[in-house]
Amino acid sequence: MFIIIGNKHFTHYRGRTRDEFTCPHCGRDFRFVLNTVSSWFTFTFVPIFPYRFRRTLECPYCKTQLKIDGATYDALLKNRTREKIRKI
Ligand SMILES: [Zn+2]
């Protein structure tokens, strides 16, 4: 009998920042994407319970994820736009 356990990450789109930031990876100016990422424990590929939540800023060009603290994320979340993500 095999017991298959693992984890899975779900990314939730929360909007885009109203101001532009310079990406530290690609060096371009963009309005970054606000995401929350939840990590789930899985049993036989079925998500059972979440064990971690992270708040990230994502560069829409190179997809670099930047970790930010909660206060900064909340401030950006209050001043966001909810437009759809446009593929570049
Ligand atoms: Zn970038």
PDB file of the backbone (N, CA, C, O) and the ligand in Angstrom, with CONECT records:
HET     ZN  A 101       1
ATOM      1  N   MET A   1       0.853  -1.184   0.000  1.00  0.00           N
ATOM      2  CA  MET A   1       0.000   0.000   0.000  1.00  0.00           C
ATOM      3  C   MET A   1       0.887   1.232   0.000  1.00  0.00           C
ATOM      4  O   MET A   1       1.830   1.344   0.784  1.00  0.00           O
ATOM      5  N   PHE A   2       0.565   2.152  -0.895  1.00  0.00           N
ATOM      6  CA  PHE A   2       1.311   3.397  -0.989  1.00  0.00           C
ATOM      7  C   PHE A   2       0.529   4.526  -0.328  1.00  0.00           C
ATOM      8  O   PHE A   2      -0.678   4.670  -0.520  1.00  0.00           O
ATOM      9  N   ILE A   3       1.240   5.306   0.441  1.00  0.00           N
ATOM     10  CA  ILE A   3       0.654   6.526   1.005  1.00  0.00           C
ATOM     11  C   ILE A   3       1.362   7.697   0.350  1.00  0.00           C
ATOM     12  O   ILE A   3       2.572   7.873   0.498  1.00  0.00           O
ATOM     13  N   ILE A   4       0.604   8.482  -0.364  1.00  0.00           N
ATOM     14  CA  ILE A   4       1.183   9.593  -1.122  1.00  0.00           C
ATOM     15  C   ILE A   4       0.813  10.899  -0.434  1.00  0.00           C
ATOM     16  O   ILE A   4      -0.351  11.299  -0.414  1.00  0.00           O
ATOM     17  N   ILE A   5       1.815  11.552   0.126  1.00  0.00           N
ATOM     18  CA  ILE A   5       1.582  12.862   0.737  1.00  0.00           C
ATOM     19  C   ILE A   5       2.451  13.883   0.017  1.00  0.00           C
ATOM     20  O   ILE A   5       3.432  13.537  -0.641  1.00  0.00           O
ATOM     21  N   GLY A   6       2.073  15.136   0.155  1.00  0.00           N
ATOM     22  CA  GLY A   6       2.833  16.187  -0.513  1.00  0.00           C
ATOM     23  C   GLY A   6       2.277  17.548  -0.184  1.00  0.00           C
ATOM     24  O   GLY A   6       1.561  17.719   0.803  1.00  0.00           O
ATOM     25  N   ASN A   7       2.608  18.511  -1.011  1.00  0.00           N
ATOM     26  CA  ASN A   7       2.051  19.843  -0.826  1.00  0.00           C
ATOM     27  C   ASN A   7       1.739  20.459  -2.183  1.00  0.00           C
ATOM     28  O   ASN A   7       2.263  20.043  -3.217  1.00  0.00           O
ATOM     29  N   LYS A   8       0.869  21.463  -2.144  1.00  0.00           N
ATOM     30  CA  LYS A   8       0.464  22.151  -3.374  1.00  0.00           C
ATOM     31  C   LYS A   8       0.297  23.621  -3.038  1.00  0.00           C
ATOM     32  O   LYS A   8      -0.155  23.973  -1.949  1.00  0.00           O
ATOM     33  N   HIS A   9       0.665  24.475  -3.982  1.00  0.00           N
ATOM     34  CA  HIS A   9       0.587  25.915  -3.759  1.00  0.00           C
ATOM     35  C   HIS A   9      -0.485  26.506  -4.673  1.00  0.00           C
ATOM     36  O   HIS A   9      -0.528  26.211  -5.868  1.00  0.00           O
ATOM     37  N   PHE A  10      -1.338  27.332  -4.102  1.00  0.00           N
ATOM     38  CA  PHE A  10      -2.379  28.018  -4.867  1.00  0.00           C
ATOM     39  C   PHE A  10      -2.100  29.511  -4.816  1.00  0.00           C
ATOM     40  O   PHE A  10      -1.882  30.070  -3.741  1.00  0.00           O
ATOM     41  N   THR A  11      -2.108  30.153  -5.968  1.00  0.00           N
ATOM     42  CA  THR A  11      -1.872  31.590  -6.052  1.00  0.00           C
ATOM     43  C   THR A  11      -3.194  32.286  -6.326  1.00  0.00           C
ATOM     44  O   THR A  11      -3.911  31.929  -7.261  1.00  0.00           O
ATOM     45  N   HIS A  12      -3.514  33.286  -5.504  1.00  0.00           N
ATOM     46  CA  HIS A  12      -4.758  34.031  -5.646  1.00  0.00           C
ATOM     47  C   HIS A  12      -4.434  35.458  -6.052  1.00  0.00           C
ATOM     48  O   HIS A  12      -3.674  36.151  -5.375  1.00  0.00           O
ATOM     49  N   TYR A  13      -5.008  35.886  -7.146  1.00  0.00           N
ATOM     50  CA  TYR A  13      -4.798  37.228  -7.674  1.00  0.00           C
ATOM     51  C   TYR A  13      -5.624  38.219  -6.859  1.00  0.00           C
ATOM     52  O   TYR A  13      -6.821  38.013  -6.653  1.00  0.00           O
ATOM     53  N   ARG A  14      -4.984  39.299  -6.393  1.00  0.00           N
ATOM     54  CA  ARG A  14      -5.688  40.303  -5.587  1.00  0.00           C
ATOM     55  C   ARG A  14      -5.776  41.659  -6.251  1.00  0.00           C
ATOM     56  O   ARG A  14      -6.434  42.562  -5.734  1.00  0.00           O
ATOM     57  N   GLY A  15      -5.128  41.814  -7.380  1.00  0.00           N
ATOM     58  CA  GLY A  15      -5.169  43.109  -8.076  1.00  0.00           C
ATOM     59  C   GLY A  15      -3.773  43.537  -8.457  1.00  0.00           C
ATOM     60  O   GLY A  15      -2.809  42.780  -8.345  1.00  0.00           O
ATOM     61  N   ARG A  16      -3.691  44.783  -8.914  1.00  0.00           N
ATOM     62  CA  ARG A  16      -2.387  45.324  -9.302  1.00  0.00           C
ATOM     63  C   ARG A  16      -2.151  46.605  -8.535  1.00  0.00           C
ATOM     64  O   ARG A  16      -3.090  47.300  -8.148  1.00  0.00           O
ATOM     65  N   THR A  17      -0.882  46.908  -8.321  1.00  0.00           N
ATOM     66  CA  THR A  17      -0.543  48.142  -7.616  1.00  0.00           C
ATOM     67  C   THR A  17      -0.885  49.332  -8.505  1.00  0.00           C
ATOM     68  O   THR A  17      -0.823  49.242  -9.731  1.00  0.00           O
ATOM     69  N   ARG A  18      -1.249  50.448  -7.874  1.00  0.00           N
ATOM     70  CA  ARG A  18      -1.591  51.640  -8.648  1.00  0.00           C
ATOM     71  C   ARG A  18      -0.319  52.337  -9.133  1.00  0.00           C
ATOM     72  O   ARG A  18      -0.320  52.962 -10.193  1.00  0.00           O
ATOM     73  N   ASP A  19       0.753  52.232  -8.368  1.00  0.00           N
ATOM     74  CA  ASP A  19       2.014  52.872  -8.737  1.00  0.00           C
ATOM     75  C   ASP A  19       2.947  51.861  -9.402  1.00  0.00           C
ATOM     76  O   ASP A  19       2.819  50.652  -9.208  1.00  0.00           O
ATOM     77  N   GLU A  20       3.874  52.376 -10.181  1.00  0.00           N
ATOM     78  CA  GLU A  20       4.863  51.512 -10.822  1.00  0.00           C
ATOM     79  C   GLU A  20       6.080  51.339  -9.922  1.00  0.00           C
ATOM     80  O   GLU A  20       6.475  52.256  -9.201  1.00  0.00           O
ATOM     81  N   PHE A  21       6.659  50.158  -9.976  1.00  0.00           N
ATOM     82  CA  PHE A  21       7.880  49.845  -9.238  1.00  0.00           C
ATOM     83  C   PHE A  21       8.902  49.289 -10.210  1.00  0.00           C
ATOM     84  O   PHE A  21       8.551  48.744 -11.256  1.00  0.00           O
ATOM     85  N   THR A  22      10.157  49.431  -9.857  1.00  0.00           N
ATOM     86  CA  THR A  22      11.221  48.873 -10.676  1.00  0.00           C
ATOM     87  C   THR A  22      11.519  47.463 -10.194  1.00  0.00           C
ATOM     88  O   THR A  22      11.777  47.241  -9.011  1.00  0.00           O
ATOM     89  N   CYS A  23      11.482  46.526 -11.108  1.00  0.00           N
ATOM     90  CA  CYS A  23      11.744  45.129 -10.757  1.00  0.00           C
ATOM     91  C   CYS A  23      13.238  44.954 -10.468  1.00  0.00           C
ATOM     92  O   CYS A  23      14.059  45.364 -11.288  1.00  0.00           O
ATOM     93  N   PRO A  24      13.613  44.369  -9.345  1.00  0.00           N
ATOM     94  CA  PRO A  24      15.029  44.166  -9.060  1.00  0.00           C
ATOM     95  C   PRO A  24      15.670  43.090  -9.933  1.00  0.00           C
ATOM     96  O   PRO A  24      16.896  43.000 -10.004  1.00  0.00           O
ATOM     97  N   HIS A  25      14.850  42.275 -10.599  1.00  0.00           N
ATOM     98  CA  HIS A  25      15.402  41.203 -11.431  1.00  0.00           C
ATOM     99  C   HIS A  25      15.606  41.646 -12.876  1.00  0.00           C
ATOM    100  O   HIS A  25      16.700  41.487 -13.418  1.00  0.00           O
ATOM    101  N   CYS A  26      14.559  42.204 -13.514  1.00  0.00           N
ATOM    102  CA  CYS A  26      14.664  42.568 -14.927  1.00  0.00           C
ATOM    103  C   CYS A  26      14.911  44.059 -15.128  1.00  0.00           C
ATOM    104  O   CYS A  26      15.286  44.471 -16.226  1.00  0.00           O
ATOM    105  N   GLY A  27      14.711  44.883 -14.093  1.00  0.00           N
ATOM    106  CA  GLY A  27      15.015  46.304 -14.180  1.00  0.00           C
ATOM    107  C   GLY A  27      13.978  47.128 -14.904  1.00  0.00           C
ATOM    108  O   GLY A  27      14.258  48.285 -15.215  1.00  0.00           O
ATOM    109  N   ARG A  28      12.805  46.613 -15.192  1.00  0.00           N
ATOM    110  CA  ARG A  28      11.756  47.349 -15.899  1.00  0.00           C
ATOM    111  C   ARG A  28      10.751  47.899 -14.901  1.00  0.00           C
ATOM    112  O   ARG A  28      10.599  47.377 -13.796  1.00  0.00           O
ATOM    113  N   ASP A  29      10.070  48.960 -15.306  1.00  0.00           N
ATOM    114  CA  ASP A  29       9.048  49.570 -14.455  1.00  0.00           C
ATOM    115  C   ASP A  29       7.681  49.020 -14.833  1.00  0.00           C
ATOM    116  O   ASP A  29       7.270  49.084 -15.992  1.00  0.00           O
ATOM    117  N   PHE A  30       6.981  48.477 -13.834  1.00  0.00           N
ATOM    118  CA  PHE A  30       5.651  47.931 -14.055  1.00  0.00           C
ATOM    119  C   PHE A  30       4.795  48.175 -12.830  1.00  0.00           C
ATOM    120  O   PHE A  30       5.290  48.459 -11.739  1.00  0.00           O
ATOM    121  N   ARG A  31       3.482  48.054 -13.046  1.00  0.00           N
ATOM    122  CA  ARG A  31       2.556  47.981 -11.911  1.00  0.00           C
ATOM    123  C   ARG A  31       2.519  46.505 -11.512  1.00  0.00           C
ATOM    124  O   ARG A  31       2.037  45.667 -12.274  1.00  0.00           O
ATOM    125  N   PHE A  32       3.017  46.194 -10.343  1.00  0.00           N
ATOM    126  CA  PHE A  32       3.177  44.801  -9.933  1.00  0.00           C
ATOM    127  C   PHE A  32       1.838  44.158  -9.585  1.00  0.00           C
ATOM    128  O   PHE A  32       0.859  44.843  -9.288  1.00  0.00           O
ATOM    129  N   VAL A  33       1.817  42.846  -9.627  1.00  0.00           N
ATOM    130  CA  VAL A  33       0.628  42.058  -9.314  1.00  0.00           C
ATOM    131  C   VAL A  33       0.679  41.674  -7.841  1.00  0.00           C
ATOM    132  O   VAL A  33       1.695  41.183  -7.349  1.00  0.00           O
ATOM    133  N   LEU A  34      -0.436  41.905  -7.143  1.00  0.00           N
ATOM    134  CA  LEU A  34      -0.538  41.518  -5.731  1.00  0.00           C
ATOM    135  C   LEU A  34      -1.124  40.115  -5.665  1.00  0.00           C
ATOM    136  O   LEU A  34      -2.214  39.875  -6.183  1.00  0.00           O
ATOM    137  N   ASN A  35      -0.422  39.198  -5.041  1.00  0.00           N
ATOM    138  CA  ASN A  35      -0.877  37.815  -4.916  1.00  0.00           C
ATOM    139  C   ASN A  35      -0.832  37.372  -3.460  1.00  0.00           C
ATOM    140  O   ASN A  35      -0.033  37.875  -2.670  1.00  0.00           O
ATOM    141  N   THR A  36      -1.692  36.433  -3.119  1.00  0.00           N
ATOM    142  CA  THR A  36      -1.505  35.668  -1.889  1.00  0.00           C
ATOM    143  C   THR A  36      -1.316  34.217  -2.311  1.00  0.00           C
ATOM    144  O   THR A  36      -2.039  33.708  -3.167  1.00  0.00           O
ATOM    145  N   VAL A  37      -0.355  33.571  -1.713  1.00  0.00           N
ATOM    146  CA  VAL A  37      -0.031  32.188  -2.054  1.00  0.00           C
ATOM    147  C   VAL A  37      -0.300  31.332  -0.821  1.00  0.00           C
ATOM    148  O   VAL A  37       0.275  31.570   0.241  1.00  0.00           O
ATOM    149  N   SER A  38      -1.166  30.346  -0.961  1.00  0.00           N
ATOM    150  CA  SER A  38      -1.441  29.439   0.149  1.00  0.00           C
ATOM    151  C   SER A  38      -0.842  28.080  -0.180  1.00  0.00           C
ATOM    152  O   SER A  38      -0.986  27.574  -1.292  1.00  0.00           O
ATOM    153  N   SER A  39      -0.170  27.503   0.803  1.00  0.00           N
ATOM    154  CA  SER A  39       0.435  26.183   0.657  1.00  0.00           C
ATOM    155  C   SER A  39      -0.408  25.180   1.421  1.00  0.00           C
ATOM    156  O   SER A  39      -0.736  25.396   2.587  1.00  0.00           O
ATOM    157  N   TRP A  40      -0.756  24.091   0.768  1.00  0.00           N
ATOM    158  CA  TRP A  40      -1.639  23.089   1.350  1.00  0.00           C
ATOM    159  C   TRP A  40      -0.930  21.746   1.474  1.00  0.00           C
ATOM    160  O   TRP A  40      -0.156  21.357   0.600  1.00  0.00           O
ATOM    161  N   PHE A  41      -1.202  21.054   2.557  1.00  0.00           N
ATOM    162  CA  PHE A  41      -0.787  19.668   2.720  1.00  0.00           C
ATOM    163  C   PHE A  41      -1.753  18.810   1.913  1.00  0.00           C
ATOM    164  O   PHE A  41      -2.968  18.986   2.005  1.00  0.00           O
ATOM    165  N   THR A  42      -1.218  17.879   1.120  1.00  0.00           N
ATOM    166  CA  THR A  42      -2.089  17.021   0.315  1.00  0.00           C
ATOM    167  C   THR A  42      -1.903  15.565   0.715  1.00  0.00           C
ATOM    168  O   THR A  42      -0.816  15.139   1.107  1.00  0.00           O
ATOM    169  N   PHE A  43      -2.964  14.836   0.607  1.00  0.00           N
ATOM    170  CA  PHE A  43      -2.955  13.393   0.840  1.00  0.00           C
ATOM    171  C   PHE A  43      -3.595  12.748  -0.369  1.00  0.00           C
ATOM    172  O   PHE A  43      -4.757  13.018  -0.673  1.00  0.00           O
ATOM    173  N   THR A  44      -2.866  11.910  -1.056  1.00  0.00           N
ATOM    174  CA  THR A  44      -3.269  11.304  -2.332  1.00  0.00           C
ATOM    175  C   THR A  44      -3.756  12.387  -3.295  1.00  0.00           C
ATOM    176  O   THR A  44      -4.811  12.252  -3.916  1.00  0.00           O
ATOM    177  N   PHE A  45      -2.983  13.451  -3.409  1.00  0.00           N
ATOM    178  CA  PHE A  45      -3.211  14.560  -4.333  1.00  0.00           C
ATOM    179  C   PHE A  45      -4.436  15.407  -4.002  1.00  0.00           C
ATOM    180  O   PHE A  45      -4.806  16.271  -4.798  1.00  0.00           O
ATOM    181  N   VAL A  46      -5.075  15.190  -2.858  1.00  0.00           N
ATOM    182  CA  VAL A  46      -6.233  15.988  -2.463  1.00  0.00           C
ATOM    183  C   VAL A  46      -5.784  16.961  -1.384  1.00  0.00           C
ATOM    184  O   VAL A  46      -5.242  16.526  -0.368  1.00  0.00           O
ATOM    185  N   PRO A  47      -5.992  18.280  -1.570  1.00  0.00           N
ATOM    186  CA  PRO A  47      -5.612  19.248  -0.540  1.00  0.00           C
ATOM    187  C   PRO A  47      -6.433  19.027   0.738  1.00  0.00           C
ATOM    188  O   PRO A  47      -7.661  18.960   0.694  1.00  0.00           O
ATOM    189  N   ILE A  48      -5.731  18.913   1.884  1.00  0.00           N
ATOM    190  CA  ILE A  48      -6.401  18.633   3.148  1.00  0.00           C
ATOM    191  C   ILE A  48      -6.505  19.886   4.016  1.00  0.00           C
ATOM    192  O   ILE A  48      -7.599  20.255   4.442  1.00  0.00           O
ATOM    193  N   PHE A  49      -5.373  20.540   4.280  1.00  0.00           N
ATOM    194  CA  PHE A  49      -5.417  21.761   5.097  1.00  0.00           C
ATOM    195  C   PHE A  49      -4.257  22.675   4.702  1.00  0.00           C
ATOM    196  O   PHE A  49      -3.200  22.204   4.285  1.00  0.00           O
ATOM    197  N   PRO A  50      -4.469  24.005   4.841  1.00  0.00           N
ATOM    198  CA  PRO A  50      -3.391  24.939   4.530  1.00  0.00           C
ATOM    199  C   PRO A  50      -2.432  25.040   5.704  1.00  0.00           C
ATOM    200  O   PRO A  50      -2.847  24.964   6.861  1.00  0.00           O
ATOM    201  N   TYR A  51      -1.143  25.213   5.405  1.00  0.00           N
ATOM    202  CA  TYR A  51      -0.187  25.359   6.491  1.00  0.00           C
ATOM    203  C   TYR A  51       0.631  26.638   6.372  1.00  0.00           C
ATOM    204  O   TYR A  51       1.400  26.956   7.279  1.00  0.00           O
ATOM    205  N   ARG A  52       0.487  27.380   5.277  1.00  0.00           N
ATOM    206  CA  ARG A  52       1.238  28.634   5.166  1.00  0.00           C
ATOM    207  C   ARG A  52       0.548  29.564   4.178  1.00  0.00           C
ATOM    208  O   ARG A  52       0.049  29.136   3.138  1.00  0.00           O
ATOM    209  N   PHE A  53       0.532  30.862   4.534  1.00  0.00           N
ATOM    210  CA  PHE A  53       0.044  31.901   3.628  1.00  0.00           C
ATOM    211  C   PHE A  53       1.169  32.904   3.433  1.00  0.00           C
ATOM    212  O   PHE A  53       1.830  33.299   4.393  1.00  0.00           O
ATOM    213  N   ARG A  54       1.383  33.312   2.199  1.00  0.00           N
ATOM    214  CA  ARG A  54       2.404  34.327   1.907  1.00  0.00           C
ATOM    215  C   ARG A  54       1.784  35.420   1.059  1.00  0.00           C
ATOM    216  O   ARG A  54       0.875  35.179   0.264  1.00  0.00           O
ATOM    217  N   ARG A  55       2.289  36.612   1.243  1.00  0.00           N
ATOM    218  CA  ARG A  55       1.857  37.744   0.429  1.00  0.00           C
ATOM    219  C   ARG A  55       3.028  38.120  -0.457  1.00  0.00           C
ATOM    220  O   ARG A  55       4.140  38.318   0.033  1.00  0.00           O
ATOM    221  N   THR A  56       2.790  38.221  -1.753  1.00  0.00           N
ATOM    222  CA  THR A  56       3.885  38.486  -2.672  1.00  0.00           C
ATOM    223  C   THR A  56       3.494  39.557  -3.680  1.00  0.00           C
ATOM    224  O   THR A  56       2.318  39.765  -3.981  1.00  0.00           O
ATOM    225  N   LEU A  57       4.514  40.222  -4.184  1.00  0.00           N
ATOM    226  CA  LEU A  57       4.390  41.092  -5.344  1.00  0.00           C
ATOM    227  C   LEU A  57       5.028  40.345  -6.507  1.00  0.00           C
ATOM    228  O   LEU A  57       6.115  39.786  -6.366  1.00  0.00           O
ATOM    229  N   GLU A  58       4.362  40.334  -7.646  1.00  0.00           N
ATOM    230  CA  GLU A  58       4.889  39.616  -8.792  1.00  0.00           C
ATOM    231  C   GLU A  58       5.121  40.571  -9.949  1.00  0.00           C
ATOM    232  O   GLU A  58       4.243  41.359 -10.300  1.00  0.00           O
ATOM    233  N   CYS A  59       6.287  40.497 -10.530  1.00  0.00           N
ATOM    234  CA  CYS A  59       6.582  41.277 -11.730  1.00  0.00           C
ATOM    235  C   CYS A  59       5.800  40.658 -12.885  1.00  0.00           C
ATOM    236  O   CYS A  59       5.936  39.460 -13.131  1.00  0.00           O
ATOM    237  N   PRO A  60       4.976  41.443 -13.610  1.00  0.00           N
ATOM    238  CA  PRO A  60       4.191  40.853 -14.693  1.00  0.00           C
ATOM    239  C   PRO A  60       5.028  40.461 -15.904  1.00  0.00           C
ATOM    240  O   PRO A  60       4.549  39.740 -16.779  1.00  0.00           O
ATOM    241  N   TYR A  61       6.255  40.923 -15.963  1.00  0.00           N
ATOM    242  CA  TYR A  61       7.098  40.611 -17.128  1.00  0.00           C
ATOM    243  C   TYR A  61       7.911  39.337 -16.912  1.00  0.00           C
ATOM    244  O   TYR A  61       7.847  38.412 -17.721  1.00  0.00           O
ATOM    245  N   CYS A  62       8.687  39.289 -15.803  1.00  0.00           N
ATOM    246  CA  CYS A  62       9.586  38.142 -15.607  1.00  0.00           C
ATOM    247  C   CYS A  62       9.067  37.175 -14.545  1.00  0.00           C
ATOM    248  O   CYS A  62       9.705  36.157 -14.277  1.00  0.00           O
ATOM    249  N   LYS A  63       7.916  37.479 -13.934  1.00  0.00           N
ATOM    250  CA  LYS A  63       7.253  36.607 -12.950  1.00  0.00           C
ATOM    251  C   LYS A  63       8.061  36.418 -11.665  1.00  0.00           C
ATOM    252  O   LYS A  63       7.852  35.442 -10.945  1.00  0.00           O
ATOM    253  N   THR A  64       8.965  37.326 -11.375  1.00  0.00           N
ATOM    254  CA  THR A  64       9.710  37.259 -10.118  1.00  0.00           C
ATOM    255  C   THR A  64       8.774  37.563  -8.953  1.00  0.00           C
ATOM    256  O   THR A  64       8.029  38.542  -8.981  1.00  0.00           O
ATOM    257  N   GLN A  65       8.819  36.716  -7.933  1.00  0.00           N
ATOM    258  CA  GLN A  65       7.985  36.898  -6.751  1.00  0.00           C
ATOM    259  C   GLN A  65       8.807  37.600  -5.674  1.00  0.00           C
ATOM    260  O   GLN A  65       9.889  37.133  -5.316  1.00  0.00           O
ATOM    261  N   LEU A  66       8.302  38.716  -5.157  1.00  0.00           N
ATOM    262  CA  LEU A  66       8.978  39.451  -4.098  1.00  0.00           C
ATOM    263  C   LEU A  66       8.165  39.318  -2.827  1.00  0.00           C
ATOM    264  O   LEU A  66       6.962  39.579  -2.829  1.00  0.00           O
ATOM    265  N   LYS A  67       8.808  38.913  -1.741  1.00  0.00           N
ATOM    266  CA  LYS A  67       8.119  38.838  -0.456  1.00  0.00           C
ATOM    267  C   LYS A  67       8.078  40.225   0.156  1.00  0.00           C
ATOM    268  O   LYS A  67       9.074  40.946   0.121  1.00  0.00           O
ATOM    269  N   ILE A  68       6.940  40.608   0.715  1.00  0.00           N
ATOM    270  CA  ILE A  68       6.840  41.892   1.393  1.00  0.00           C
ATOM    271  C   ILE A  68       6.168  41.672   2.730  1.00  0.00           C
ATOM    272  O   ILE A  68       5.479  40.673   2.934  1.00  0.00           O
ATOM    273  N   ASP A  69       6.373  42.619   3.647  1.00  0.00           N
ATOM    274  CA  ASP A  69       5.779  42.456   4.978  1.00  0.00           C
ATOM    275  C   ASP A  69       4.289  42.794   4.923  1.00  0.00           C
ATOM    276  O   ASP A  69       3.805  43.382   3.955  1.00  0.00           O
ATOM    277  N   GLY A  70       3.583  42.416   5.965  1.00  0.00           N
ATOM    278  CA  GLY A  70       2.133  42.538   5.992  1.00  0.00           C
ATOM    279  C   GLY A  70       1.635  43.966   5.928  1.00  0.00           C
ATOM    280  O   GLY A  70       0.645  44.236   5.248  1.00  0.00           O
ATOM    281  N   ALA A  71       2.289  44.889   6.617  1.00  0.00           N
ATOM    282  CA  ALA A  71       1.834  46.287   6.640  1.00  0.00           C
ATOM    283  C   ALA A  71       1.960  46.916   5.250  1.00  0.00           C
ATOM    284  O   ALA A  71       1.065  47.636   4.808  1.00  0.00           O
ATOM    285  N   THR A  72       3.068  46.644   4.565  1.00  0.00           N
ATOM    286  CA  THR A  72       3.262  47.184   3.212  1.00  0.00           C
ATOM    287  C   THR A  72       2.245  46.587   2.253  1.00  0.00           C
ATOM    288  O   THR A  72       1.691  47.291   1.410  1.00  0.00           O
ATOM    289  N   TYR A  73       2.002  45.289   2.381  1.00  0.00           N
ATOM    290  CA  TYR A  73       1.034  44.619   1.508  1.00  0.00           C
ATOM    291  C   TYR A  73      -0.364  45.194   1.709  1.00  0.00           C
ATOM    292  O   TYR A  73      -1.075  45.448   0.737  1.00  0.00           O
ATOM    293  N   ASP A  74      -0.765  45.402   2.974  1.00  0.00           N
ATOM    294  CA  ASP A  74      -2.088  45.955   3.243  1.00  0.00           C
ATOM    295  C   ASP A  74      -2.226  47.361   2.685  1.00  0.00           C
ATOM    296  O   ASP A  74      -3.280  47.723   2.163  1.00  0.00           O
ATOM    297  N   ALA A  75      -1.156  48.167   2.791  1.00  0.00           N
ATOM    298  CA  ALA A  75      -1.196  49.521   2.236  1.00  0.00           C
ATOM    299  C   ALA A  75      -1.347  49.477   0.710  1.00  0.00           C
ATOM    300  O   ALA A  75      -2.102  50.267   0.143  1.00  0.00           O
ATOM    301  N   LEU A  76      -0.642  48.570   0.051  1.00  0.00           N
ATOM    302  CA  LEU A  76      -0.765  48.430  -1.401  1.00  0.00           C
ATOM    303  C   LEU A  76      -2.133  47.880  -1.793  1.00  0.00           C
ATOM    304  O   LEU A  76      -2.677  48.234  -2.839  1.00  0.00           O
ATOM    305  N   LEU A  77      -2.682  47.011  -0.945  1.00  0.00           N
ATOM    306  CA  LEU A  77      -3.982  46.397  -1.231  1.00  0.00           C
ATOM    307  C   LEU A  77      -5.102  47.428  -1.179  1.00  0.00           C
ATOM    308  O   LEU A  77      -6.065  47.335  -1.939  1.00  0.00           O
ATOM    309  N   LYS A  78      -4.983  48.420  -0.280  1.00  0.00           N
ATOM    310  CA  LYS A  78      -6.012  49.465  -0.184  1.00  0.00           C
ATOM    311  C   LYS A  78      -5.989  50.372  -1.400  1.00  0.00           C
ATOM    312  O   LYS A  78      -7.005  50.974  -1.748  1.00  0.00           O
ATOM    313  N   ASN A  79      -4.837  50.472  -2.050  1.00  0.00           N
ATOM    314  CA  ASN A  79      -4.672  51.399  -3.167  1.00  0.00           C
ATOM    315  C   ASN A  79      -4.395  50.632  -4.454  1.00  0.00           C
ATOM    316  O   ASN A  79      -3.461  50.959  -5.187  1.00  0.00           O
ATOM    317  N   ARG A  80      -5.201  49.616  -4.729  1.00  0.00           N
ATOM    318  CA  ARG A  80      -4.953  48.748  -5.883  1.00  0.00           C
ATOM    319  C   ARG A  80      -6.005  48.980  -6.960  1.00  0.00           C
ATOM    320  O   ARG A  80      -6.981  49.704  -6.760  1.00  0.00           O
ATOM    321  N   THR A  81      -5.782  48.353  -8.098  1.00  0.00           N
ATOM    322  CA  THR A  81      -6.792  48.282  -9.146  1.00  0.00           C
ATOM    323  C   THR A  81      -7.105  46.809  -9.361  1.00  0.00           C
ATOM    324  O   THR A  81      -6.271  45.944  -9.091  1.00  0.00           O
ATOM    325  N   ARG A  82      -8.308  46.527  -9.846  1.00  0.00           N
ATOM    326  CA  ARG A  82      -8.734  45.141 -10.011  1.00  0.00           C
ATOM    327  C   ARG A  82      -8.796  44.722 -11.472  1.00  0.00           C
ATOM    328  O   ARG A  82      -9.540  43.805 -11.822  1.00  0.00           O
ATOM    329  N   GLU A  83      -8.035  45.373 -12.314  1.00  0.00           N
ATOM    330  CA  GLU A  83      -8.076  45.029 -13.729  1.00  0.00           C
ATOM    331  C   GLU A  83      -7.492  43.636 -13.947  1.00  0.00           C
ATOM    332  O   GLU A  83      -6.719  43.122 -13.138  1.00  0.00           O
ATOM    333  N   LYS A  84      -7.888  43.052 -15.064  1.00  0.00           N
ATOM    334  CA  LYS A  84      -7.433  41.702 -15.380  1.00  0.00           C
ATOM    335  C   LYS A  84      -5.966  41.712 -15.791  1.00  0.00           C
ATOM    336  O   LYS A  84      -5.440  42.722 -16.259  1.00  0.00           O
ATOM    337  N   ILE A  85      -5.330  40.583 -15.608  1.00  0.00           N
ATOM    338  CA  ILE A  85      -3.926  40.445 -15.988  1.00  0.00           C
ATOM    339  C   ILE A  85      -3.843  40.331 -17.511  1.00  0.00           C
ATOM    340  O   ILE A  85      -4.537  39.522 -18.127  1.00  0.00           O
ATOM    341  N   ARG A  86      -2.993  41.146 -18.095  1.00  0.00           N
ATOM    342  CA  ARG A  86      -2.797  41.090 -19.543  1.00  0.00           C
ATOM    343  C   ARG A  86      -1.485  40.358 -19.813  1.00  0.00           C
ATOM    344  O   ARG A  86      -0.441  40.706 -19.262  1.00  0.00           O
ATOM    345  N   LYS A  87      -1.552  39.364 -20.649  1.00  0.00           N
ATOM    346  CA  LYS A  87      -0.349  38.605 -20.995  1.00  0.00           C
ATOM    347  C   LYS A  87       0.582  39.483 -21.817  1.00  0.00           C
ATOM    348  O   LYS A  87       0.138  40.193 -22.719  1.00  0.00           O
ATOM    349  N   ILE A  88       1.851  39.436 -21.510  1.00  0.00           N
ATOM    350  CA  ILE A  88       2.838  40.238 -22.238  1.00  0.00           C
ATOM    351  C   ILE A  88       3.589  39.331 -23.186  1.00  0.00           C
ATOM    352  O   ILE A  88       4.475  39.790 -23.907  1.00  0.00           O
TER     353      ILE A  88
HETATM  354 ZN    ZN A 101      10.827  41.651 -13.620  1.00  0.00          ZN2+
END
